[in-house]
Amino acid sequence: MFANYLIGLREGLEASLIVGILVAYVVKAGHGHRLGSIWAGVGIAVGVSLAFGGALTLTSSSLSETAEHAFAGTMSILAVALVTWMVFWMRRTAREMRGELHGRLDKALLSGGIALGMVAFVAVVREGLETALFLWAATSASAGTVSALGGALLGIATAIGIGWAFYRGAVRLNLATFFTWTGAALIVVAAGVLAYGVRDLQEAGWLPGGENYAFDVSSRVPENGALGTVLGGFFHFDPVTTWLQLGVWVAYLVVTLAIYFRPSHPTVAASTTAPARTLA
């Protein structure tokens, strides 16, 4: 549940901050009468995201057992790839998010309400589709679907509350710090989803090593027990783990976190001082 709460909070806050920036800028620019276009774009984006999540659920439930494992594994790996890209992208652009959105809005305000709605739609639908895909993959890897969805909804509700407080000026967030550390936590969650994706592909026969277990602690750590639920909720821990699962989990976590926290080296500006000339 905690992992899904984190996903809902992280992705929901990003979307709510975007909407808050859009609304605040349009109001301050004296175009409050055009807010309907923004809310229409946001509503359509939310609807598209929900439809995408529903389509994933319906598709997986209509497949045979082998095909379902193949589909779930493929979608899990795709979700991890998208979320990994998003985490790195947000770490680079968190400080410039407001200015980038303002630039798009300046152009949209000159074009009319439809263009304004499109800015809101594009800004939100990307977050919505990523959230739907990653939540679906994370929920598929969880033992308790109801608690997993509940955690995600609670995270989204928390994000909306924080976003509203941010818009009203009650909260001053350091976006770069927030997205850096929640991004690192999401990388840990993504590692577990990736391991589950590998296991699904092994059970579908697409990857080898499905019977080569690194460990089997299901008798001591039942998946539905208290400890199994906590480990599964935080890390998507699988009591029965193959060597390939374990290797992929360790490799992804170590490499991704090492790159993520690698210090950036600012480029040294070239000297503009002209060399001294000798007078004859």
N, C-alpha and C positions, 0 to 999 in steps of 0.2 A: 504493500500500500504506500509506503514512504517513497519508493522510487517513482511511482506514478504521481504522487503528490508533487514531487520535485519537477517532474516533466510538465505537469499542468501549471505549476507556479512559474517556472522558467519561461516556457513558451507563452503562457497567458500574459505574463507581465510584459514581455516584449511587445505583444500585440496591443495591449492596453496602453502602453507608453506611446506607441506609434499613433493610436487613435487620439490620445490626449494631446499630443503635439499638433496633430492636424487640426483638431477642434480649436485649440487655443490660438493657433496662428490665424485661422480664418476669422475668428471672432475679433481678434486684435486688429486685423486688416479691415474691419468694418464690413465684412460680408457674412454676418451672422445669419442672414436669410437664406444662405446657401448650405447651411448645415444639413438640411434634408438630403442633399446629394451625398454627403459623406456617410451619413447613417445608412442610406440605401446601399452604398458600396460595401460598407461593413456587413450589413445584413446578408447581402448576396454572397459575400466571401464566406461567412459562417455557414450558410446553407450549402454551398459547394463543398466545404470541408466535411460537414455532417454526412452529405450524400456519398462522399468518397469513403468515409469510414464505414458507412452502411454497405457500400458495394464490396469492400474488402471482406466484411463479415459474411455477407450472402455468398460471395464467391467461394470462400474457404469452406463454408458449411455444405455446399452442393457438390463438393469433390469427393472422390474415393479417398480412402485412408492414405494410400501412398501419394496420390496427387496433392492431398491436403498438406502432408508433411513437406513436399517439394515446394508448394506455394508459400507456406508459412516460412520455410527456411529462406527462400529467395526474398520475400518481403522483409524479413528481419534484417538480412544483410543490406538490402537497399535502404532501409530505415536508418541503420547505423551509419552508412555512408553519407546520407543526407544530413543527419544530426551532427556528425563529425565536421562536415564542411561548414554547417551553420555555426557551430561553436567557435571555430577558428575565425570565421567571417565576422561574427559579433565582437570578438575580442579586438579585432582590428578597427572596427567602425563604430564602436559604442560612443566614443567621444564626438564623432562627426555626424551621428544620426540626426540630430535636430537640424543642422545646417543642410544636410542632403534632402530631407523632407521639405524644408522651406523652399529650396530651389525648385523642386517639382511643383509645389503649390503655387509659386509665383507664375509659372507657365500655365497651370491649370486654371487659375483665376481669370486669366485673360481669354481662355478658350470657352468658358461656360460651365454649367452645372454637370454635364455629362463627363467632361474631362476631370472635374473635381472628384466625382464618384469613382472614376477609373483609378485615380491615384490611391484613394482609400481601399478600393477593391484589391488592387495589385499588392499594396503594402500588407494587407491583412491575409489575403488568400494564401500567400507563400507560407506564412506562419501556420495558418490553419491546416494546410495539406501536410506539412511536416509533422505537426502535432498529431493529426489523425493517424498518419502512418506509424509514427513511433509509439503512440499509445496503443494502437492495435497490436503491434509487434510485442510491446512490453506486456500487455494484457494476455496475449497468447502464451507468453512464457511464465505467467503467474498461475499459482494454484487456485486462488480465489478471484474469479472474474468480478464478482459484485464488489468486493473490497477494493480491488484494483481500480475499477471505474469510480468508486466513491472517493478514493484518494485523488484521482485525476480531477474530478469535479471540485473537490475541496481546494485543490491547488489553484484551479482556474478562478474560483470564487475569491480566494485570497489575493490573487493577482489583480482582479478587477477592483477590489477594495484599495490595494496599494496604488494602482493606477489612478483611481479617483482622487485619493489623498494627494498624490503627486501633482495632478492637474490643479487641485485647489490650493496648492502651495503649502500643504501641511507637512509634506515629506520632501526632504532633499536627499536624493540618492546619488551616490557616486556610481554612475552606471558602469564605468570601466571596471571598478573593483567588484561590483555585484556580478556582472556577467563573466568575469574571469573565474571566480570561485564556484559559481553555480555551473559554469561550463565544465570545470574540472570534475565536479560531482556527476554531471551528466555523462562524462567520458567513462566513469566507473560503471554507471548504469548501462551504457551502451556496450561495454565489454561483456556484461552478462547476457544482454539480448543477442549479441553476436555469437556467444557460445551456444545459446539455445538454437539459434539459426543453423549453426553447424550440426548440432544434434539432429535437428529436423531433416537436414539433407542426408545425414547418415542413415536415418530410418527410412528415407525415401530411396536409398540405394544410390544416391548421386555422389556420395563421398565414402571412402573406405574407413575401416577401423571402428565400425559400430559396436563390435563385441570386445574391443580392447579397452578395458576400463582402467583408468588411473587410480580410482578409488570408488568404493561403494559403501556409503555410511547410512544408507536408507533405514537400516534396522536401529541405528542409534540416533539418527537425526531424521525422523519422519517428515516428509514434505508438508503434511498438514499439521504437524506438531507446533508447539510454541517456538522452539529454536529454529525449526525449518521455515516457519512463517516469517520470523524476523530476518533470517539470512536471505530468504527469497525476496522479501520486500525491499531490503536495502541493496542487495548485490545480485539478485536473480540467481542465487546459489542453487546448483543442482546436486542432490545427494548422490546421484549416480552419474559420474562424469568420465568420459572417454579421454584417452591421451590426446586426441586431436582437439577436442573441446578445450582441454586445459592448456595446450600449447598455443592455440589461437587466442584464448583469453589473456594469457601472460604476455604474448607478443604484442597484441593490440594495446593493452594497458601500458606496458613499459614504453613502447615506441611512441605512442600518441601523447602520453603525459610528458615524456622527455622533450618532444618537439613543442608541445603546448607551453611548457614553462621555460623553454630555451630563451635566454636573455637576448633581446634585440640589440644590435650594434648600430648606433646611428652613424650615418655616413659623414665623413669629415669633409666639410666644405673646402673647396679649393681656395687658396689664398688669392685675393684680388689685388694685393700690393704689387705694384710694378717694380721690377728690379731697378736698382740705382744705376744711372749712366755716368760713366767717367767723362769729365769735361776735358777737352783737349787744351 
